[in-house]
Amino acid sequence: MKATRRTGSILLIIAIAVVFCSGCIRETENDAQNKEQTGPDQIMLKMVHWIGTEAGPVVSEINERFHQEYPNIMVQVEYAPVDQYQNIIRSRFVAGGAPDLLGVFPGKWQEPFAQAGFLMDLSGSDWADSLLPDARKTMTTNGKIYAMPVNRNAIGVLYDKKLFNELGLKAPHTWDEFLSLCETIKQKGVVPIALGLKDQWVTQIIPYAMAPSAIYRDRPGFDAEMYAGKASFSNSPWTEMLEDYAGLEKKGYFNEGFLGTTYDQMVQMLATGKAAMMVMGNWSLGPIQLTNPNANIGMFPLPYGDPDKPNWVSSGVSIGIGASSATPYPEDVKKYLAYWSRPDIYTLFLEKTKSFSVYKDVTPELDPAQAEIELAFQAGTYPFLDQNWPSGVQDTLFQVLQNLMAGGGTYPVGKALSELDKVFEEAKSSYE
């Protein structure tokens, strides 16, 4: 079964590469130009990633420090929108123009690239021995590590603690309490939940926050059942989840014009007191602080599912950095990754991005909002859903959720789930 999957992945990539063969020539010319510009003894490592919004400034700081210690090596970073990144990096690989370093999504995303031989095997790296077990597992394919996990994040409800205190509000523990909380805030003339679906990736966040409690707390093998054909999106709690998601809009709990609102504008709304809450990851804490250093933000798990059971949290490795197996600078790439794993540099990244460690021996002090949501980890967590899905399912989720939220009730939940089932069924054979 594994041999069939590998062959299928390679044939698919070769077929596409024929279409993009001219890109190979362009990349060769660009490499030559870069060598001329940086000088014969200078090395320019190129990296493509999606983390510009949440981590761009600290990545620049790390790269500058790296260059100071290794004056002959420069790192050039290109950022892509997270909901476009997957298609962009696939095109680079099949065109023969892959960067030296690249963002790698945890979980099954990396498998076709690893099996086709596109990613460098990083299993022997010193930092690999210090990884927490779940972080190591999520970056491993067929027993080999193909990317360095950078951090762990969690999705929950970020809320304005000052506003909550002024209105005498408390964090809810059940879905009914959450709805009552939203209604109270709405009646006070404040937007209960900031939402910005102009950035497609935001569409998935609320269902991701619901699913651990709605599905995986009582049915941890649900994904395996999906691959075995014993479960589906259509015949699962996904129906109620999407109905409740759309119900928040019908009740008027989102900001007006949320379809044309960006993620950055969501952050601004919460940071400046124009919204009381937003369902998002801890990665937003840094941008909120930059927008308003005086913002007092807390974070609680989105309460959902059985009210008599503890709420689980959507949490897992969020960012990875891998390397192209075709890079002409393999040792320099490894040197760069080792630099990132150094405790002082890694602590800098975690503190600036307000994220959680993936190493056993690096545990920096947490932001108060991080500490609040971390307490909920004890009840249970489940990784971000796409990490266990075959390719194409997440992109389809973006599309059907936008259709659902833009339809004003005219786009049926059943149709959305049927589309997801169709894509999952078609794509799962590549991972069996």
PEVEN-V613978 format. One record per backbone hydrogen bond with DSSP energy under -1.0 kcal/mol. NH is the residue of the N-H (numbers start at 1). CO is the residue of the C=O. Records with the same first field share a line. If there is no record, write none. Layout:
NH: CO / CO
This chain:
5: 1
6: 2
7: 3
8: 4
9: 5
10: 6
11: 7
12: 8
13: 9
14: 10
15: 11
16: 12
17: 13
18: 14
20: 16
21: 18
23: 20
24: 21
26: 22
27: 23
28: 24
29: 25
30: 26
31: 27
32: 28
33: 29
34: 30
35: 31
36: 32
37: 33
38: 34
39: 35
42: 39
43: 72
45: 74
47: 76
48: 101
49: 78
55: 51
56: 52
59: 55
60: 56
61: 57
62: 58
63: 59
64: 60
65: 61
66: 62
67: 63
68: 64
69: 65
70: 66
73: 70
74: 43
76: 45
78: 47
80: 49
84: 81
85: 81
88: 84
89: 85
90: 86
91: 87
92: 88
93: 89
94: 90
95: 91
96: 93
97: 92
101: 46
102: 322
103: 48
104: 320
107: 138
108: 387
110: 107
111: 108
114: 110
115: 111
116: 112
117: 114
118: 113
120: 323
122: 145
125: 122
128: 125
129: 126
130: 127
131: 128
132: 358
136: 132
137: 133
138: 134
140: 137
141: 144
144: 141
146: 139
148: 321
150: 319
152: 356
153: 316
155: 314
156: 280
157: 300
158: 278
159: 298
160: 276
161: 296
164: 160
165: 161
166: 162
167: 163
169: 164
178: 174
179: 175
180: 176
181: 177
182: 178
183: 179
184: 180
185: 181
186: 182
187: 183
189: 186
190: 185
193: 253
194: 277
197: 258
198: 261
202: 199
203: 200
205: 202
208: 204
209: 205
210: 206
211: 207
214: 210
215: 211
216: 211
217: 212
219: 215
222: 219
225: 221
226: 222
227: 223
228: 224
229: 226
230: 225
239: 236
241: 237
242: 238
243: 239
244: 240
245: 241
246: 242
247: 243
248: 244
250: 246
251: 247
252: 249
253: 248
260: 257
266: 262
267: 263
268: 264
269: 265
270: 266
271: 267
272: 268
273: 270
274: 269
275: 269
276: 191
277: 192
278: 158
280: 156
282: 154
284: 281
285: 282
288: 284
289: 285
290: 286
291: 287
292: 288
295: 292
298: 159
300: 157
309: 306
313: 380
315: 382
316: 153
318: 151
321: 148
322: 102
324: 100
325: 118
327: 324
333: 329
334: 330
335: 331
336: 332
337: 333
338: 334
339: 335
340: 336
341: 337
342: 339
346: 342
347: 343
348: 344
349: 345
350: 346
351: 347
352: 348
353: 349
354: 350
355: 350
356: 152
360: 130
371: 367
372: 368
373: 369
374: 370
375: 371
377: 374
379: 376
382: 313
387: 384
388: 385
389: 386
393: 390
396: 392
397: 393
398: 394
399: 395
400: 396
401: 397
402: 398
403: 399
404: 400
405: 401
406: 402
407: 403
410: 407
416: 412
417: 413
418: 414
419: 415
420: 416
421: 417
422: 418
423: 419
424: 420
425: 421
426: 422
427: 423
428: 424
430: 427
431: 428
